[in-house]
Amino acid sequence: MLTILDLLNHYLGMFNVNARWKGQVYSILAGVGNFYILYLAIRHIQNGAYLRGAGLLIVFLFILYCVILNILYYYTKKTVKWDISPLLEKMLGGSQADKSDNSSAAMPYVPANGLYDKQQVLPATAVSDGDMEAELSKVVDQLRESGMFTDNYGGLSEKEQMAFLATGQPHIFANHPGTPLPYFRLEEERGGLSVYGGVNEMLSSRLARIQTIGLQPVDLALKSYNLYIASVVVSGGPGKARGRSSLTPIEKPYFLSVELAYTKKQTF
């Protein structure tokens, strides 16, 4: 059976075959071949080799469990609460996407607004009132019309979305992992800081106020640091949260995730 799967993988690799279709084929072949293990288990038990027969029977049941999960995933895109694959993935060190994210964290920060060392960048809390949220919704519509705003959950399947939520995230948005704003600037206003942005400078508008920078209120940070806007990412809108046995649709206001670069002010 393994030889058949190896040959099939070899020949299908010569063509541009959809990964989901390959998974469907492998699931069926594995399910059919698994019954040969059941046959061997029964024969060993009939011949008095109870320990070996019981071992083969356990292997049969485990493979059957995996086949059922694969069939549900590849043929229906459904997930079930007794799926242990997210737990196994976490125990084995996470997905390749997680490893890619962790490795990229060590790389220099390269936003569209310039190059900053990650150690020079702090997360900022950006808040929006009703008028700002309305402006941000207009920006999202413009980004969507230009093809820069996607609603496909970053290409993640429902199973992968469930795995993402299993890491402790409260929800996942349709534009995961967020949409970088093409144009943005930081302006000091009435002792505070405001974020202006949009699809370009001509269409930019006031989208949020900076409330905190790192752990400091914005007024204290302004006294100690020169601040520069490093990145602005749009998140929110339609998304999904983890229900009892499946994903539940949610809807949140759009919001900005902002990072600011800083240098300490010279004191004389």
C-alpha positions in Angstrom: 0.0 0.0 0.0 2.8 2.4 0.9 4.4 1.6 -2.5 1.2 2.5 -4.3 1.0 5.8 -2.4 4.7 6.6 -3.1 4.2 5.9 -6.8 1.0 8.0 -6.9 2.8 10.9 -5.2 5.7 10.6 -7.6 3.5 10.7 -10.7 1.1 13.4 -9.4 4.1 15.5 -8.6 4.9 15.8 -12.3 1.6 17.7 -12.8 0.2 20.9 -11.3 -2.5 19.1 -9.3 -4.6 20.8 -6.6 -3.4 19.9 -3.1 -7.0 19.3 -1.9 -7.7 16.9 -4.8 -4.5 15.0 -3.9 -5.7 14.9 -0.3 -9.0 13.4 -1.4 -7.3 10.7 -3.4 -4.9 9.8 -0.6 -7.7 9.7 2.0 -9.7 7.1 -0.1 -6.6 5.0 -0.8 -5.6 5.0 2.9 -9.1 4.1 3.9 -9.2 1.1 1.5 -5.7 -0.1 2.3 -6.4 0.2 6.1 -8.8 -2.7 5.9 -5.9 -5.0 4.9 -4.4 -4.2 8.3 -7.8 -5.2 9.8 -7.6 -8.5 7.9 -4.1 -9.1 9.2 -5.2 -8.4 12.8 -8.1 -10.8 12.5 -5.8 -13.6 11.1 -3.3 -13.1 13.8 -5.9 -13.4 16.5 -7.4 -16.5 14.9 -3.9 -18.1 14.8 -3.4 -17.4 18.5 -1.0 -14.4 18.1 -3.2 -12.2 20.3 -0.7 -9.5 21.3 0.4 -8.9 17.7 -3.3 -9.0 16.5 -4.3 -6.5 19.2 -1.4 -4.2 18.2 -2.5 -4.3 14.5 -6.1 -3.7 15.6 -5.0 -0.5 17.5 -3.1 0.6 14.4 -6.2 0.0 12.2 -8.4 2.1 14.6 -5.9 5.0 14.7 -5.6 5.1 10.9 -9.4 4.8 10.6 -9.7 7.9 12.9 -7.2 9.8 10.7 -9.0 8.8 7.5 -12.4 10.0 8.9 -10.8 13.4 9.8 -9.2 13.7 6.4 -12.5 12.9 4.6 -14.4 15.5 6.7 -11.7 18.1 6.0 -11.0 17.4 2.3 -14.6 16.6 1.2 -16.7 18.8 3.5 -14.3 21.4 5.0 -15.9 20.7 8.3 -14.1 20.4 11.7 -15.2 18.3 14.7 -14.6 18.9 18.4 -12.8 15.5 18.8 -10.1 16.5 16.2 -6.8 16.3 18.1 -4.6 17.6 15.2 -4.4 21.2 16.5 -3.1 19.8 19.8 -0.6 17.5 18.1 0.5 20.5 15.9 1.1 22.6 19.0 3.0 19.7 20.8 5.2 19.3 17.7 6.2 22.9 17.5 3.4 24.6 15.5 2.7 25.0 11.8 5.2 26.1 9.2 3.3 29.4 9.1 4.0 29.9 12.8 7.7 29.1 12.3 7.8 31.5 9.5 6.3 34.2 11.7 8.8 33.5 14.5 11.8 33.6 12.2 10.6 36.8 10.6 10.4 38.4 14.0 14.2 38.4 14.2 14.5 40.2 10.8 14.7 44.0 10.6 11.3 45.8 10.5 10.6 46.9 6.9 7.3 48.8 6.7 6.2 50.8 3.7 7.0 54.1 5.5 10.7 53.3 5.9 13.1 51.0 7.5 13.3 50.7 11.3 15.1 48.4 13.7 12.5 46.4 15.6 14.0 47.5 18.9 13.2 51.1 17.9 9.5 50.4 17.4 6.7 50.3 20.0 3.0 49.3 19.6 0.6 52.1 20.0 -3.1 52.0 21.1 -5.2 53.8 18.4 -8.8 54.6 19.2 -11.5 56.0 16.9 -14.8 57.7 17.6 -17.9 57.3 15.4 -16.8 59.8 12.8 -13.4 58.2 12.5 -14.9 54.7 12.2 -17.1 56.0 9.4 -14.0 57.4 7.6 -12.1 54.2 8.1 -15.0 52.2 6.6 -14.8 54.4 3.5 -11.1 53.7 3.3 -11.8 49.9 3.5 -14.3 50.2 0.7 -11.7 52.0 -1.5 -9.1 49.4 -0.7 -11.5 46.6 -1.6 -12.4 48.3 -4.9 -8.7 48.6 -5.7 -8.2 44.9 -4.9 -5.9 45.6 -2.0 -8.3 44.3 0.7 -9.1 40.6 0.7 -11.7 38.7 2.7 -10.4 35.1 2.3 -9.0 34.7 5.8 -5.5 34.8 4.5 -6.1 31.6 2.5 -6.6 29.6 5.7 -9.1 26.7 5.6 -11.7 26.3 8.4 -9.5 23.7 10.1 -6.5 26.1 10.0 -8.7 28.9 11.3 -9.8 26.6 14.2 -6.1 25.9 14.9 -5.3 29.6 14.9 -8.1 30.3 17.4 -6.9 27.4 19.5 -3.8 29.4 20.3 -5.9 31.7 22.4 -6.9 34.3 19.9 -10.5 35.5 20.5 -11.4 35.8 16.8 -10.0 35.8 13.3 -11.0 38.5 10.8 -11.7 37.9 7.1 -8.8 40.1 6.1 -6.4 38.1 8.3 -3.6 39.0 9.1 -4.5 42.6 8.4 -4.3 45.0 5.5 -1.4 47.5 5.4 -2.6 51.1 4.8 -1.0 52.5 1.6 -0.7 56.0 2.9 -0.5 57.3 6.5 1.0 60.1 8.5 1.2 61.2 12.2 0.1 64.7 13.3 0.4 66.4 16.7 -2.9 68.0 17.6 -3.9 69.6 20.9 -1.3 67.9 22.9 -2.0 64.5 21.4 -1.3 62.5 18.2 -3.7 61.7 15.4 -3.3 59.2 12.6 -4.3 60.3 9.1 -4.4 57.9 6.2 -6.1 56.4 3.2 -5.4 54.9 -0.2 -3.3 58.0 -1.0 -2.4 61.4 0.4 -5.1 63.2 -1.6 -7.9 61.0 -0.2 -6.5 60.8 3.4 -8.6 61.6 6.4 -8.3 61.5 10.2 -8.8 57.9 11.2 -7.7 57.5 14.9 -6.1 59.1 17.9 -3.1 57.6 19.7 -4.0 56.9 23.3 -0.9 55.0 24.6 2.6 54.3 23.3 4.0 51.1 24.7 2.9 51.4 28.4 2.9 55.2 28.5 0.1 57.7 27.9 0.7 59.7 24.8 1.3 63.0 26.6 4.2 61.5 28.7 5.7 59.8 25.7 5.7 63.2 23.8 7.8 64.8 26.5 10.5 62.1 26.4 10.6 60.9 22.8 10.6 62.0 19.2 8.0 59.8 17.5 7.6 58.6 14.0 4.9 56.5 12.5 6.3 53.1 11.3 3.3 51.0 10.2 -0.5 51.1 10.1 -2.6 48.0 9.5 -6.4 47.8 9.1 -8.2 44.9 10.8 -11.7 44.1 11.9 -15.0 43.8 10.0 -16.5 40.4 9.4 -14.8 37.5 11.1 -15.2 34.2 13.0 -15.0 33.1 16.6 -14.7 29.7 18.1 -18.1 28.1 18.9 -18.8 24.9 20.8 -18.2 22.7 17.8 -17.7 25.0 14.8 -16.8 28.5 13.8 -19.3 31.3 14.6 -19.6 34.5 12.4 -18.9 37.8 14.1 -18.8 41.5 13.0 -16.6 44.1 14.6 -15.8 47.7 13.7 -12.7 48.2 11.6 -9.7 49.5 13.6 -6.1 50.4 13.2 -3.0 48.6 14.6 -0.3 51.2 14.8 3.4 51.0 15.5 5.6 54.0 16.2 9.3 54.4 16.0 11.0 56.6 18.6 14.3 58.3 19.6 14.9 59.8 23.0 14.9 63.6 23.2 18.1 65.3 24.0 18.1 67.1 27.4 20.3 70.1 27.9 
